[in-house]
Amino acid sequence: MSASQYLVEELRRTRELIGLTQEAWGERIHFSAKHVGAVERGERPALPDYLGAVDRAFGTAFMQFYRMFVKEELVPVWYRPFVEHEGRASLLRVYHPLLVPGVLQTEAYARAVLTGYRFQPETVDGMLATRLGRQEILHRRPDPCQLVAVVDEGVLHRRVGDAAVMREQLAALVTACDYPNVRVQVVPFDAGAYVGLDGALAIATVDGRSVGYLEGHLTGRVVESPDATMDLEGAWEAIRDYALPSQQSLELITRTAEKWT
């Protein structure tokens, strides 16, 4: 049994031990009975917002279990070191030319991405929970991570899932821009060729130093040496030079979201 499966079993067992129906449990944690049932049947991943609500209502420690055993369960070995750095980062700078970065993906968009990668169906839910769980850093208290995300304009137009998924995802980007610790910028089509077309990158600032990550087709690469991270930060700044300012980016995202009908 995987850690994520064990977590779901323990959630159900705890509810039954307390003697609550799914409806009563949902009322206590402010989630619908439908949501509770979907989690317990394994149809919906148990994400940090749900686990945190359970812990607050019943004094459990499901979030601690999630962080220790589930969060990295289905993360590729080569990516785990960066996920650890990301989880402690005070600042995260991410760029993607093809997709909405994982830390800003909606559940439906993330599921469509993972399904498109042709992962085994039985592993998708666990991977989805892991991916969405990484977004916890943006909402942690008292020190949420500062996020600066840059995407190519093509990301706004590339259909991932159906039109409803895209509309929801772009609306979520607009909402994310309301957070004081989140900034999203777009490199417009008329920027032409620029260094970012080489591929996605991320830079996490942890304890005053930078750690980078470069995506590849088969594996990714964590970048930690000072010389290499300096070069990566130079590439990041070059990409941002092509990006629209935050307000213009927000307006472009909003206009494009309205086209996904």
DRENPA-3360 file (N, C-alpha, C; in nm, 2 decimals, always signed):
BEGIN
1 = MSASQYLV = +0.08/-0.12/+0.00/+0.00/+0.00/+0.00/+0.09/+0.12/+0.00 ~ +0.06/+0.22/-0.09/+0.13/+0.34/-0.10/+0.10/+0.43/+0.02 ~ +0.18/+0.54/+0.04/+0.16/+0.63/+0.15/+0.03/+0.71/+0.13 ~ +0.00/+0.74/+0.00/-0.12/+0.82/-0.03/-0.25/+0.73/+0.00 ~ -0.24/+0.60/-0.04/-0.35/+0.51/-0.01/-0.37/+0.49/+0.14 ~ -0.26/+0.48/+0.21/-0.27/+0.46/+0.36/-0.33/+0.59/+0.42 ~ -0.30/+0.70/+0.37/-0.35/+0.83/+0.42/-0.51/+0.83/+0.40 ~ -0.55/+0.79/+0.29/-0.70/+0.79/+0.26/-0.77/+0.69/+0.36;
9 = EELRRTRE = -0.70/+0.57/+0.38/-0.76/+0.47/+0.47/-0.77/+0.53/+0.61 ~ -0.67/+0.60/+0.65/-0.67/+0.65/+0.79/-0.77/+0.76/+0.80 ~ -0.79/+0.84/+0.70/-0.90/+0.94/+0.71/-1.03/+0.88/+0.73 ~ -1.06/+0.78/+0.65/-1.19/+0.71/+0.66/-1.20/+0.64/+0.80 ~ -1.10/+0.57/+0.84/-1.10/+0.50/+0.97/-1.12/+0.60/+1.09 ~ -1.05/+0.72/+1.08/-1.07/+0.82/+1.18/-1.21/+0.87/+1.19 ~ -1.27/+0.89/+1.08/-1.41/+0.94/+1.07/-1.50/+0.84/+1.14 ~ -1.48/+0.71/+1.10/-1.57/+0.60/+1.15/-1.55/+0.59/+1.30;
17 = LIGLTQEA = -1.42/+0.60/+1.35/-1.39/+0.58/+1.50/-1.46/+0.69/+1.58 ~ -1.47/+0.81/+1.52/-1.53/+0.93/+1.59/-1.68/+0.91/+1.58 ~ -1.73/+0.83/+1.48/-1.87/+0.80/+1.48/-1.95/+0.91/+1.40 ~ -1.88/+0.97/+1.30/-1.95/+1.07/+1.21/-1.98/+1.01/+1.08 ~ -2.09/+1.05/+1.02/-2.12/+1.02/+0.88/-2.04/+1.12/+0.80 ~ -2.04/+1.09/+0.67/-1.96/+1.18/+0.58/-2.02/+1.32/+0.58 ~ -2.15/+1.33/+0.59/-2.22/+1.46/+0.60/-2.18/+1.53/+0.72 ~ -2.18/+1.47/+0.84/-2.14/+1.53/+0.96/-1.99/+1.57/+0.96;
25 = WGERIHFS = -1.91/+1.48/+0.91/-1.77/+1.51/+0.90/-1.74/+1.63/+0.81 ~ -1.81/+1.63/+0.70/-1.80/+1.75/+0.61/-1.84/+1.88/+0.67 ~ -1.95/+1.88/+0.75/-1.99/+2.00/+0.82/-1.89/+2.05/+0.91 ~ -1.82/+1.96/+0.98/-1.72/+2.00/+1.08/-1.59/+2.06/+1.02 ~ -1.56/+2.01/+0.89/-1.44/+2.07/+0.83/-1.47/+2.16/+0.71 ~ -1.60/+2.19/+0.70/-1.65/+2.29/+0.59/-1.62/+2.24/+0.45 ~ -1.63/+2.11/+0.43/-1.63/+2.05/+0.30/-1.76/+1.98/+0.27 ~ -1.80/+1.96/+0.15/-1.92/+1.89/+0.12/-1.91/+1.74/+0.14;
33 = AKHVGAVE = -2.02/+1.68/+0.17/-2.02/+1.53/+0.18/-1.98/+1.47/+0.05 ~ -2.01/+1.53/-0.06/-1.96/+1.48/-0.19/-1.81/+1.47/-0.20 ~ -1.75/+1.58/-0.15/-1.60/+1.59/-0.15/-1.54/+1.49/-0.06 ~ -1.60/+1.47/+0.06/-1.55/+1.37/+0.16/-1.56/+1.23/+0.10 ~ -1.67/+1.20/+0.04/-1.69/+1.07/-0.02/-1.59/+1.05/-0.14 ~ -1.56/+1.15/-0.22/-1.47/+1.13/-0.33/-1.33/+1.11/-0.28 ~ -1.29/+1.17/-0.17/-1.16/+1.15/-0.11/-1.15/+1.01/-0.06 ~ -1.25/+0.96/+0.01/-1.24/+0.83/+0.08/-1.25/+0.72/-0.03;
41 = RGERPALP = -1.31/+0.75/-0.14/-1.31/+0.65/-0.25/-1.19/+0.65/-0.34 ~ -1.10/+0.75/-0.31/-0.98/+0.76/-0.40/-1.01/+0.83/-0.53 ~ -1.12/+0.89/-0.54/-1.16/+0.96/-0.67/-1.11/+1.10/-0.67 ~ -1.07/+1.15/-0.55/-1.02/+1.29/-0.54/-0.90/+1.28/-0.44 ~ -0.79/+1.35/-0.48/-0.67/+1.34/-0.39/-0.70/+1.42/-0.26 ~ -0.64/+1.37/-0.15/-0.65/+1.44/-0.02/-0.54/+1.55/-0.02 ~ -0.58/+1.67/-0.04/-0.48/+1.78/-0.06/-0.47/+1.86/+0.07 ~ -0.36/+1.94/+0.08/-0.33/+2.01/+0.21/-0.45/+2.09/+0.27;
49 = DYLGAVDR = -0.53/+2.16/+0.18/-0.64/+2.24/+0.24/-0.74/+2.14/+0.31 ~ -0.77/+2.03/+0.26/-0.86/+1.93/+0.32/-0.79/+1.87/+0.45 ~ -0.67/+1.83/+0.44/-0.60/+1.77/+0.55/-0.58/+1.87/+0.66 ~ -0.55/+2.00/+0.63/-0.54/+2.10/+0.73/-0.67/+2.13/+0.80 ~ -0.78/+2.12/+0.73/-0.91/+2.14/+0.79/-0.94/+2.03/+0.89 ~ -0.91/+1.90/+0.85/-0.93/+1.79/+0.94/-0.85/+1.80/+1.07 ~ -0.72/+1.84/+1.05/-0.63/+1.86/+1.17/-0.69/+1.96/+1.26 ~ -0.73/+2.07/+1.21/-0.79/+2.18/+1.29/-0.91/+2.14/+1.37;
57 = AFGTAFMQ = -1.00/+2.06/+1.30/-1.12/+2.02/+1.36/-1.11/+1.91/+1.46 ~ -1.02/+1.82/+1.44/-1.01/+1.70/+1.52/-0.88/+1.68/+1.59 ~ -0.78/+1.77/+1.58/-0.66/+1.76/+1.65/-0.57/+1.64/+1.60 ~ -0.59/+1.61/+1.47/-0.51/+1.50/+1.41/-0.38/+1.56/+1.35 ~ -0.30/+1.47/+1.29/-0.17/+1.52/+1.24/-0.15/+1.46/+1.09 ~ -0.26/+1.47/+1.02/-0.25/+1.42/+0.88/-0.16/+1.51/+0.79 ~ -0.15/+1.64/+0.82/-0.06/+1.72/+0.74/+0.09/+1.68/+0.76 ~ +0.12/+1.65/+0.88/+0.26/+1.61/+0.91/+0.29/+1.48/+0.84;
65 = FYRMFVKE = +0.19/+1.38/+0.84/+0.21/+1.26/+0.76/+0.23/+1.29/+0.62 ~ +0.14/+1.38/+0.57/+0.15/+1.42/+0.42/+0.29/+1.47/+0.39 ~ +0.34/+1.56/+0.47/+0.47/+1.62/+0.44/+0.58/+1.52/+0.45 ~ +0.57/+1.43/+0.54/+0.68/+1.33/+0.56/+0.68/+1.22/+0.46 ~ +0.56/+1.17/+0.42/+0.56/+1.05/+0.35/+0.49/+1.06/+0.21 ~ +0.39/+1.15/+0.20/+0.32/+1.15/+0.07/+0.37/+1.25/-0.03 ~ +0.42/+1.36/+0.02/+0.46/+1.47/-0.07/+0.55/+1.44/-0.18 ~ +0.65/+1.35/-0.14/+0.75/+1.31/-0.24/+0.74/+1.17/-0.29;
73 = ELVPVWYR = +0.62/+1.11/-0.26/+0.60/+0.97/-0.30/+0.62/+0.94/-0.44 ~ +0.57/+1.02/-0.53/+0.57/+1.00/-0.67/+0.65/+1.11/-0.74 ~ +0.74/+1.18/-0.67/+0.83/+1.27/-0.73/+0.95/+1.20/-0.78 ~ +0.99/+1.22/-0.91/+1.11/+1.15/-0.96/+1.23/+1.18/-0.87 ~ +1.32/+1.08/-0.87/+1.43/+1.09/-0.78/+1.52/+1.21/-0.81 ~ +1.54/+1.25/-0.93/+1.62/+1.36/-0.97/+1.56/+1.49/-0.93 ~ +1.42/+1.50/-0.91/+1.35/+1.62/-0.88/+1.34/+1.64/-0.73 ~ +1.35/+1.54/-0.65/+1.33/+1.55/-0.50/+1.42/+1.65/-0.43;
81 = PFVEHEGR = +1.55/+1.66/-0.47/+1.63/+1.76/-0.40/+1.57/+1.91/-0.42 ~ +1.53/+1.93/-0.55/+1.47/+2.07/-0.57/+1.34/+2.09/-0.50 ~ +1.26/+1.99/-0.49/+1.13/+2.00/-0.42/+1.15/+2.03/-0.27 ~ +1.26/+1.98/-0.22/+1.29/+2.01/-0.08/+1.33/+2.15/-0.07 ~ +1.41/+2.20/-0.16/+1.45/+2.34/-0.16/+1.33/+2.43/-0.18 ~ +1.25/+2.40/-0.27/+1.13/+2.47/-0.31/+1.04/+2.49/-0.18 ~ +1.03/+2.38/-0.10/+0.94/+2.38/+0.01/+0.99/+2.48/+0.12 ~ +1.12/+2.52/+0.12/+1.18/+2.61/+0.22/+1.21/+2.74/+0.16;
89 = ASLLRVYH = +1.18/+2.76/+0.03/+1.22/+2.89/-0.04/+1.14/+3.01/+0.02 ~ +1.21/+3.12/+0.02/+1.15/+3.25/+0.05/+1.11/+3.32/-0.08 ~ +1.18/+3.28/-0.19/+1.15/+3.34/-0.32/+1.16/+3.23/-0.42 ~ +1.06/+3.22/-0.51/+1.06/+3.12/-0.61/+1.04/+3.19/-0.75 ~ +1.13/+3.17/-0.84/+1.12/+3.23/-0.97/+1.11/+3.12/-1.07 ~ +1.00/+3.11/-1.15/+0.97/+3.00/-1.24/+0.94/+3.06/-1.38 ~ +0.98/+2.98/-1.48/+0.95/+3.02/-1.62/+0.91/+2.89/-1.69 ~ +0.81/+2.90/-1.77/+0.77/+2.79/-1.86/+0.72/+2.84/-1.99;
97 = PLLVPGVL = +0.77/+2.78/-2.10/+0.73/+2.82/-2.23/+0.61/+2.75/-2.29 ~ +0.57/+2.64/-2.22/+0.46/+2.56/-2.28/+0.34/+2.53/-2.19 ~ +0.36/+2.54/-2.06/+0.25/+2.51/-1.96/+0.25/+2.61/-1.85 ~ +0.13/+2.61/-1.78/+0.13/+2.69/-1.66/+0.22/+2.62/-1.56 ~ +0.30/+2.69/-1.49/+0.39/+2.62/-1.39/+0.31/+2.54/-1.28 ~ +0.36/+2.43/-1.23/+0.29/+2.35/-1.14/+0.24/+2.41/-1.02 ~ +0.31/+2.51/-0.97/+0.26/+2.58/-0.84/+0.14/+2.67/-0.86 ~ +0.10/+2.69/-0.99/-0.02/+2.77/-1.02/-0.12/+2.69/-1.09;
105 = QTEAYARA = -0.11/+2.56/-1.11/-0.20/+2.48/-1.19/-0.33/+2.45/-1.10 ~ -0.44/+2.45/-1.17/-0.57/+2.41/-1.10/-0.56/+2.25/-1.10 ~ -0.65/+2.19/-1.03/-0.66/+2.05/-1.02/-0.70/+1.99/-1.16 ~ -0.79/+2.05/-1.23/-0.83/+2.00/-1.36/-0.72/+2.01/-1.46 ~ -0.66/+2.12/-1.46/-0.55/+2.15/-1.55/-0.43/+2.05/-1.53 ~ -0.40/+2.03/-1.40/-0.29/+1.94/-1.36/-0.32/+1.80/-1.40 ~ -0.45/+1.76/-1.38/-0.49/+1.62/-1.42/-0.48/+1.60/-1.57 ~ -0.52/+1.70/-1.65/-0.51/+1.70/-1.79/-0.36/+1.68/-1.84;
113 = VLTGYRFQ = -0.27/+1.76/-1.77/-0.13/+1.75/-1.80/-0.08/+1.61/-1.78 ~ -0.10/+1.56/-1.66/-0.05/+1.43/-1.62/-0.11/+1.32/-1.71 ~ -0.24/+1.33/-1.74/-0.30/+1.23/-1.83/-0.24/+1.24/-1.97 ~ -0.21/+1.36/-2.01/-0.15/+1.38/-2.14/-0.01/+1.32/-2.15 ~ +0.06/+1.31/-2.04/+0.19/+1.25/-2.03/+0.19/+1.10/-2.03 ~ +0.06/+1.04/-2.03/+0.04/+0.90/-2.04/+0.10/+0.82/-1.92 ~ +0.09/+0.88/-1.81/+0.12/+0.80/-1.69/+0.01/+0.69/-1.66 ~ +0.05/+0.59/-1.59/-0.05/+0.49/-1.56/-0.16/+0.55/-1.48;
121 = PETVDGML = -0.29/+0.52/-1.51/-0.40/+0.58/-1.45/-0.40/+0.57/-1.29 ~ -0.35/+0.45/-1.24/-0.35/+0.43/-1.10/-0.25/+0.52/-1.03 ~ -0.15/+0.58/-1.10/-0.06/+0.67/-1.04/-0.09/+0.82/-1.05 ~ -0.19/+0.85/-1.13/-0.22/+0.99/-1.16/-0.26/+1.06/-1.03 ~ -0.35/+1.00/-0.96/-0.41/+1.07/-0.84/-0.30/+1.10/-0.74 ~ -0.21/+1.01/-0.72/-0.10/+1.04/-0.62/-0.01/+1.15/-0.67 ~ +0.02/+1.15/-0.80/+0.11/+1.25/-0.86/+0.04/+1.39/-0.86 ~ -0.10/+1.38/-0.88/-0.17/+1.50/-0.87/-0.17/+1.56/-0.73;
129 = ATRLGRQE = -0.19/+1.48/-0.63/-0.18/+1.53/-0.49/-0.05/+1.59/-0.46 ~ +0.06/+1.52/-0.51/+0.19/+1.57/-0.48/+0.21/+1.71/-0.55 ~ +0.17/+1.72/-0.68/+0.19/+1.84/-0.75/+0.11/+1.96/-0.69 ~ -0.02/+1.94/-0.66/-0.10/+2.04/-0.60/-0.05/+2.07/-0.46 ~ +0.00/+1.97/-0.39/+0.05/+2.00/-0.25/+0.16/+2.09/-0.24 ~ +0.24/+2.10/-0.35/+0.35/+2.20/-0.35/+0.31/+2.34/-0.35 ~ +0.18/+2.37/-0.38/+0.13/+2.50/-0.38/+0.11/+2.55/-0.23 ~ +0.13/+2.47/-0.14/+0.11/+2.50/+0.00/+0.21/+2.62/+0.04;
137 = ILHRRPDP = +0.32/+2.62/-0.03/+0.42/+2.73/+0.01/+0.37/+2.87/-0.01 ~ +0.28/+2.88/-0.10/+0.22/+3.02/-0.13/+0.13/+3.07/-0.03 ~ +0.08/+2.97/+0.06/-0.02/+3.01/+0.16/+0.02/+2.98/+0.30 ~ +0.15/+2.94/+0.32/+0.19/+2.91/+0.45/+0.20/+3.03/+0.54 ~ +0.18/+3.02/+0.66/+0.19/+3.13/+0.76/+0.30/+3.10/+0.86 ~ +0.37/+3.21/+0.90/+0.35/+3.35/+0.87/+0.43/+3.40/+0.75 ~ +0.51/+3.31/+0.68/+0.60/+3.36/+0.58/+0.57/+3.29/+0.44 ~ +0.47/+3.33/+0.37/+0.44/+3.27/+0.24/+0.56/+3.30/+0.15;
145 = CQLVAVVD = +0.58/+3.20/+0.06/+0.69/+3.22/-0.04/+0.65/+3.32/-0.14 ~ +0.74/+3.41/-0.18/+0.72/+3.50/-0.28/+0.74/+3.43/-0.42 ~ +0.64/+3.44/-0.51/+0.65/+3.38/-0.64/+0.65/+3.48/-0.75 ~ +0.74/+3.46/-0.84/+0.74/+3.54/-0.97/+0.74/+3.43/-1.08 ~ +0.63/+3.43/-1.15/+0.61/+3.33/-1.26/+0.61/+3.40/-1.39 ~ +0.68/+3.35/-1.49/+0.68/+3.40/-1.63/+0.64/+3.29/-1.72 ~ +0.54/+3.32/-1.81/+0.51/+3.22/-1.91/+0.51/+3.28/-2.04 ~ +0.52/+3.20/-2.15/+0.51/+3.24/-2.28/+0.36/+3.26/-2.31;
153 = EGVLHRRV = +0.33/+3.35/-2.40/+0.18/+3.37/-2.43/+0.12/+3.25/-2.49 ~ +0.20/+3.16/-2.55/+0.14/+3.04/-2.61/+0.08/+2.95/-2.50 ~ +0.12/+2.97/-2.38/+0.06/+2.89/-2.27/-0.08/+2.92/-2.25 ~ -0.12/+3.05/-2.28/-0.26/+3.09/-2.26/-0.35/+3.04/-2.37 ~ -0.29/+3.00/-2.48/-0.37/+2.95/-2.60/-0.36/+2.80/-2.62 ~ -0.26/+2.74/-2.56/-0.25/+2.59/-2.58/-0.36/+2.52/-2.50 ~ -0.44/+2.45/-2.57/-0.55/+2.37/-2.51/-0.50/+2.26/-2.42 ~ -0.52/+2.26/-2.30/-0.49/+2.15/-2.20/-0.62/+2.11/-2.14;
161 = GDAAVMRE = -0.67/+1.99/-2.17/-0.81/+1.96/-2.13/-0.90/+2.02/-2.23 ~ -1.02/+2.07/-2.18/-1.12/+2.13/-2.27/-1.12/+2.28/-2.24 ~ -1.22/+2.35/-2.31/-1.23/+2.49/-2.29/-1.26/+2.53/-2.15 ~ -1.34/+2.45/-2.08/-1.38/+2.48/-1.94/-1.25/+2.48/-1.85 ~ -1.17/+2.38/-1.88/-1.05/+2.36/-1.80/-0.96/+2.49/-1.82 ~ -0.94/+2.53/-1.95/-0.86/+2.64/-1.98/-0.92/+2.77/-1.91 ~ -1.05/+2.79/-1.93/-1.11/+2.91/-1.87/-1.09/+2.91/-1.72 ~ -1.11/+2.80/-1.65/-1.09/+2.79/-1.51/-0.94/+2.82/-1.47;
169 = QLAALVTA = -0.85/+2.77/-1.55/-0.71/+2.78/-1.52/-0.66/+2.93/-1.54 ~ -0.71/+2.99/-1.64/-0.67/+3.13/-1.66/-0.73/+3.22/-1.56 ~ -0.86/+3.19/-1.52/-0.92/+3.27/-1.42/-0.85/+3.25/-1.28 ~ -0.79/+3.13/-1.26/-0.71/+3.11/-1.14/-0.58/+3.19/-1.14 ~ -0.52/+3.21/-1.26/-0.40/+3.29/-1.27/-0.44/+3.43/-1.24 ~ -0.55/+3.48/-1.28/-0.60/+3.62/-1.25/-0.62/+3.63/-1.10 ~ -0.68/+3.53/-1.04/-0.70/+3.54/-0.89/-0.57/+3.53/-0.82 ~ -0.47/+3.45/-0.87/-0.34/+3.44/-0.80/-0.27/+3.58/-0.80;
177 = CDYPNVRV = -0.30/+3.66/-0.90/-0.23/+3.79/-0.91/-0.28/+3.88/-0.80 ~ -0.39/+3.85/-0.74/-0.44/+3.93/-0.63/-0.36/+3.91/-0.50 ~ -0.29/+3.79/-0.49/-0.21/+3.77/-0.37/-0.09/+3.86/-0.37 ~ -0.06/+3.92/-0.25/+0.05/+4.01/-0.25/+0.19/+3.95/-0.27 ~ +0.19/+3.81/-0.26/+0.32/+3.74/-0.28/+0.33/+3.67/-0.41 ~ +0.24/+3.70/-0.50/+0.24/+3.63/-0.64/+0.24/+3.74/-0.75 ~ +0.33/+3.72/-0.84/+0.34/+3.80/-0.96/+0.35/+3.71/-1.08 ~ +0.26/+3.73/-1.18/+0.26/+3.65/-1.31/+0.29/+3.75/-1.42;
185 = QVVPFDAG = +0.38/+3.72/-1.51/+0.41/+3.80/-1.63/+0.41/+3.71/-1.75 ~ +0.38/+3.77/-1.86/+0.37/+3.70/-1.99/+0.46/+3.75/-2.09 ~ +0.53/+3.67/-2.16/+0.62/+3.71/-2.28/+0.53/+3.70/-2.40 ~ +0.50/+3.81/-2.46/+0.40/+3.82/-2.58/+0.46/+3.75/-2.70 ~ +0.37/+3.71/-2.79/+0.41/+3.65/-2.92/+0.51/+3.74/-2.99 ~ +0.49/+3.87/-2.99/+0.57/+3.96/-3.07/+0.71/+3.98/-3.02 ~ +0.74/+3.91/-2.91/+0.88/+3.91/-2.86/+0.98/+3.84/-2.95 ~ +0.92/+3.75/-3.04/+1.01/+3.68/-3.13/+1.09/+3.57/-3.06;
193 = AYVGLDGA = +1.21/+3.55/-3.11/+1.30/+3.45/-3.04/+1.37/+3.51/-2.92 ~ +1.37/+3.43/-2.81/+1.44/+3.47/-2.69/+1.49/+3.35/-2.62 ~ +1.58/+3.37/-2.52/+1.65/+3.26/-2.46/+1.56/+3.16/-2.39 ~ +1.44/+3.20/-2.35/+1.35/+3.12/-2.28/+1.29/+3.00/-2.36 ~ +1.30/+3.01/-2.49/+1.25/+2.91/-2.57/+1.33/+2.78/-2.56 ~ +1.45/+2.79/-2.50/+1.53/+2.67/-2.47/+1.46/+2.57/-2.38 ~ +1.37/+2.62/-2.29/+1.31/+2.53/-2.20/+1.28/+2.59/-2.06 ~ +1.20/+2.52/-1.98/+1.16/+2.57/-1.85/+1.27/+2.57/-1.75;
201 = LAIATVDG = +1.26/+2.66/-1.65/+1.36/+2.67/-1.55/+1.29/+2.72/-1.42 ~ +1.36/+2.70/-1.31/+1.31/+2.75/-1.18/+1.43/+2.78/-1.09 ~ +1.42/+2.88/-1.01/+1.52/+2.92/-0.92/+1.46/+2.95/-0.78 ~ +1.50/+2.87/-0.68/+1.45/+2.89/-0.54/+1.56/+2.96/-0.46 ~ +1.52/+3.06/-0.39/+1.61/+3.13/-0.29/+1.59/+3.07/-0.15 ~ +1.69/+3.00/-0.10/+1.68/+2.93/+0.03/+1.79/+2.98/+0.12 ~ +1.76/+3.04/+0.23/+1.86/+3.08/+0.33/+1.96/+3.17/+0.26 ~ +1.92/+3.26/+0.17/+2.00/+3.36/+0.11/+2.08/+3.31/-0.01;
209 = RSVGYLEG = +2.07/+3.18/-0.05/+2.14/+3.13/-0.17/+2.04/+3.08/-0.27 ~ +2.09/+3.07/-0.40/+2.00/+3.03/-0.51/+2.03/+2.88/-0.55 ~ +1.92/+2.81/-0.57/+1.93/+2.68/-0.62/+1.84/+2.67/-0.75 ~ +1.89/+2.62/-0.86/+1.81/+2.62/-0.98/+1.77/+2.48/-1.02 ~ +1.68/+2.47/-1.12/+1.63/+2.35/-1.17/+1.60/+2.37/-1.32 ~ +1.66/+2.28/-1.40/+1.63/+2.28/-1.55/+1.56/+2.15/-1.59 ~ +1.45/+2.17/-1.66/+1.38/+2.05/-1.70/+1.44/+1.99/-1.83 ~ +1.43/+1.85/-1.84/+1.47/+1.78/-1.96/+1.37/+1.68/-2.00;
217 = HLTGRVVE = +1.39/+1.62/-2.11/+1.29/+1.52/-2.16/+1.28/+1.40/-2.08 ~ +1.39/+1.35/-2.03/+1.40/+1.23/-1.95/+1.42/+1.25/-1.81 ~ +1.51/+1.34/-1.78/+1.54/+1.38/-1.64/+1.56/+1.53/-1.63 ~ +1.56/+1.58/-1.51/+1.59/+1.72/-1.48/+1.72/+1.73/-1.41 ~ +1.77/+1.86/-1.40/+1.90/+1.88/-1.34/+1.89/+1.99/-1.24 ~ +1.93/+1.96/-1.11/+1.94/+2.06/-1.01/+2.07/+2.13/-1.02 ~ +2.07/+2.26/-1.01/+2.19/+2.35/-1.03/+2.22/+2.42/-0.90 ~ +2.33/+2.39/-0.84/+2.36/+2.45/-0.71/+2.49/+2.52/-0.70;
225 = SPDATMDL = +2.59/+2.50/-0.79/+2.72/+2.57/-0.78/+2.70/+2.72/-0.81 ~ +2.77/+2.81/-0.74/+2.75/+2.95/-0.75/+2.76/+3.00/-0.90 ~ +2.86/+2.95/-0.97/+2.88/+2.99/-1.11/+2.76/+2.96/-1.20 ~ +2.71/+2.83/-1.18/+2.60/+2.79/-1.26/+2.47/+2.86/-1.23 ~ +2.45/+2.88/-1.10/+2.33/+2.96/-1.06/+2.33/+3.10/-1.10 ~ +2.45/+3.16/-1.11/+2.47/+3.30/-1.16/+2.43/+3.30/-1.30 ~ +2.48/+3.20/-1.38/+2.44/+3.20/-1.52/+2.29/+3.18/-1.54 ~ +2.23/+3.10/-1.46/+2.09/+3.07/-1.47/+2.01/+3.20/-1.43;
233 = EGAWEAIR = +2.05/+3.27/-1.33/+1.99/+3.40/-1.30/+2.00/+3.50/-1.41 ~ +2.11/+3.49/-1.48/+2.13/+3.58/-1.60/+2.03/+3.55/-1.70 ~ +2.01/+3.42/-1.73/+1.90/+3.37/-1.82/+1.77/+3.42/-1.78 ~ +1.74/+3.40/-1.65/+1.61/+3.45/-1.60/+1.58/+3.59/-1.62 ~ +1.68/+3.68/-1.59/+1.67/+3.82/-1.61/+1.65/+3.85/-1.76 ~ +1.72/+3.78/-1.85/+1.70/+3.80/-1.99/+1.56/+3.77/-2.04 ~ +1.50/+3.66/-1.98/+1.36/+3.62/-2.01/+1.27/+3.73/-1.97 ~ +1.29/+3.78/-1.84/+1.20/+3.88/-1.79/+1.20/+4.01/-1.87;
241 = DYALPSQQ = +1.32/+4.04/-1.93/+1.33/+4.16/-2.02/+1.23/+4.16/-2.13 ~ +1.19/+4.04/-2.17/+1.09/+4.03/-2.28/+0.95/+4.03/-2.24 ~ +0.93/+4.01/-2.11/+0.79/+3.99/-2.05/+0.72/+4.13/-2.04 ~ +0.59/+4.12/-2.05/+0.51/+4.24/-2.03/+0.51/+4.27/-1.88 ~ +0.49/+4.40/-1.84/+0.48/+4.43/-1.70/+0.36/+4.36/-1.64 ~ +0.35/+4.36/-1.51/+0.25/+4.28/-1.44/+0.11/+4.32/-1.48 ~ +0.08/+4.45/-1.48/-0.06/+4.49/-1.51/-0.10/+4.45/-1.66 ~ -0.01/+4.48/-1.75/-0.04/+4.44/-1.89/-0.05/+4.29/-1.91;
249 = SLELITRT = +0.03/+4.21/-1.83/+0.02/+4.07/-1.84/-0.11/+4.02/-1.78 ~ -0.16/+4.08/-1.67/-0.29/+4.05/-1.62/-0.40/+4.08/-1.71 ~ -0.39/+4.19/-1.78/-0.50/+4.22/-1.88/-0.50/+4.12/-2.00 ~ -0.38/+4.08/-2.04/-0.37/+3.98/-2.15/-0.43/+3.85/-2.10 ~ -0.40/+3.80/-1.98/-0.45/+3.68/-1.93/-0.61/+3.69/-1.92 ~ -0.66/+3.80/-1.87/-0.80/+3.82/-1.86/-0.87/+3.81/-1.99 ~ -0.82/+3.88/-2.09/-0.88/+3.88/-2.23/-0.88/+3.74/-2.29 ~ -0.77/+3.67/-2.27/-0.76/+3.54/-2.33/-0.85/+3.44/-2.26;
257 = AEKWT = -0.87/+3.46/-2.13/-0.96/+3.37/-2.05/-1.10/+3.38/-2.11 ~ -1.14/+3.50/-2.15/-1.28/+3.53/-2.20/-1.30/+3.46/-2.33 ~ -1.19/+3.43/-2.41/-1.20/+3.36/-2.54/-1.23/+3.21/-2.52 ~ -1.20/+3.16/-2.40/-1.22/+3.01/-2.38/-1.36/+2.99/-2.34 ~ -1.45/+2.99/-2.44/-1.59/+2.96/-2.41/-1.64/+2.84/-2.49;
% end
